[in-house]
Amino acid sequence: MSFLAFLILGLIAGAIAKAILPGKQGGGWFVTLLLGVVGAMLGGWLGSVLFGASLQEFWSLQTWLLAIGGAIVVLLIWGLIVGRKKEA
């Protein structure tokens, strides 16, 4: 999959992850979409390392689930970091 396709996948995965997660994550939509791209890369990397998952197909369910899962993890970590800074 090309870098541009992975970027688009990450943007969409970030939007889906934001819709799935309850509550309000700090940073707005732009930061959320950027974190979605990072999460998609993280999910793809972890999926290939842990499960031997191939990320060659843009329309593969496996690719999308890994990207959305990675985006959710990154958004949760972001929420913990931003939440702690606001309390301090």
N, C-alpha and C positions, 0 to 999 in steps of 0.2 A: 504494500500500500504506500502511496506517495506521501510526502510530508504534508502537502495541502489537504489531502483526504483525511489524514490523521488529525490535522488542525480542525477541520470541519466536524469530524467525529467528536473531538474533545469539546468543542463549543456546544454541540447538541447534547452531549452527555452531561455537561455542566448544568445546562438548563433543566434537564430531566432530574438530575440529582437535587437541584434546588427545589423542584416541585415535590420530590419525594420526601425530603427532610422536613420534619415539623419545626415550627418556630421560625425565628428571624435570625439569619446569619448576617453578620456585619460585612460591610464592604460594597453592597449594592450589586447590581447585575453584571457590571463590567468585571469586577474582581471575581465574582462567582464564575463567569465564563472563562476567565484566565485560569482559575483554579480547576475548572473542569478539564481544560487542556492538560494541565499538569497531572490531574488525576487519571485521565485517559492514558497518558504516557506511563504513569506508575502502574496502573492496572494492567496495561499491556505487557510491561516488563515483568511484573510479578507473575502474570499468567504464563508467560513463556518460560520463566525460570522454574516455577513451582509445578506447573501442570504440562509443560511442553506445548502450550497452545500456540497455534499458528495465527498470526494476525494479518494474513495476506488479503483476505476478502473484506471489503467495506461493508457489504450487506450480510455478513455472517452474524448469527445470533450470539455466538461465542465472543466475537469481537466487541459487540455492543454491550453485552453483560459485563465483560471485563472493564470496559471504559467507564460505564456507569458506576460499577462497584468501586473502582479507583477514585472516581470523582466524589462519591459519597464519603469515602475515607478521608480524602483531602479536605473536603468541606467540614467534616466533623473536627478534624485537627485544627483547621482555621478557626472554627467557632470556639474551641477551647482556648486558643491563644488570644483571640480578640476579647473573649469574655473575661479572661483573667486580667488583661490590661485595663479594662474598664473598671474593675473592682479595686484595683490598686490605687 
